[in-house]
Amino acid sequence: MSSPSSSLARAERRRKPSTAFRTNGKKSLALSTSEGTSTRGRLPTPPGTGGPAPRQQRRTRDSTAHRLFIAPSILSLVVLGLYPLIFIVLTALSESSLGRPFQEWVGTANFEAALGDEDVVASLVRNTIYALLVSAASVVLGVATAVALFRSARSGALIRTLLLLPMITPPVVVGILWKLIFNPSGGLFNTVLTFFGYSGDPVSVLASPTFALVGVAIADVWEWSPLIALLVFAALLGQDPEVTEAAALDGAGGFRLFTQITLPAVAGTIAAAFLIRIVLAFKVFDLVYIMTAGGPGQSTTVPAYLIYQAALQQFDLGRAGTITVLLAIVVTVVTLPIVALTRRLHND
């Protein structure tokens, strides 16, 4: 019969595993952990959720979808922009009529004839001066109107709405309206002159070779200055008010605040608006057609009106295409510096 001390010793040995067993157990546990980790790292990727091939397929599908989405825009650009441009250039290089285009290729003969025509050259020069002056006047009036609206932003809702009226009025209606205003027999212009004491013969603005183009320019400025005002007004609303408040606290105010704070903040917008306005001024046709029909003489004839005469009255598409190309070249030369200035101001 064993003693109580030996029984207690055997029970203690059963409760405590051996050192070797504990060591081996730790090694086994570490081995199983590392194997599990490596096994998790080698788990196969479900199809379509990763891996080089599915990712490449997804990128290809996205690229195809992008092409499909922009395809209508590119097609519209080709049909509405590129095709007419190619057609105009080809007509300028050929003898073409309205019913029979491309009868005979004449090379640069149409350009030589157009550049030798005093009316064409004079209209290009006239239109360039007209576009620069009209655009400058529109920008000055538009910026002044925008600043005035900005300073009375709370009470200017009705005025901002009224500013839209000249832009939404059809250009033909604008031409008829200003033709009636300049009418020497009871027009508003002569009525105002009489009210302020003028007692001479009625002033016929549109019948004067000197002032006819000025009358057209006034109508043009009235029609498009609100566009400049709205663009600049939107830019003024987007500037940081804290900068203006800090400048006012430093003592800047009035003209100094406008020239040093407000004007630099919206200079890029003003340059972009001037670019838009000068392109619109080069395209002027409807006001000339309605108000003066290019007269008196050739004093208000612009390239757009010559193109209309050549294409739809003389049916000479070669001459019309040539004048169109020459006008496009002039517009490009005039607007390139403005585009560069606009980019520089926006980058600054």
Secondary structure, DSSP 8 states (H G I E B T S, - for coil): ---HHHHHHHHHHHHS--HHHHHHHHHHHHHHHHHHHHHHHT----TTSSSHHHHHHHHHHHHHHHHHHHHHHHHHHIIIIIHHHHHHHHHHTEE-BSSS--SEE-TTHHHHHHHT-HHHHHHHHHHHHHHHHHHHHHHHHHHHHHHHHHHTTTT-HHHHHHHHHHHHS-HHHHHHHHHHHT-TTT-HHHHHHHHTT--SS---GGG-TTTHHHHHHHHHHHHHHHHHHHHHHHHHHHS-HHHHHHHHHTT--THHHIIIIIHHHHHHHHHHHHHHHHHHHHT--HHHHHHTTT-STTTT--HHHHHHIIIIIS-BHHHHHHHHHHHHHHHHHHHHHHHHHHHHHHH-
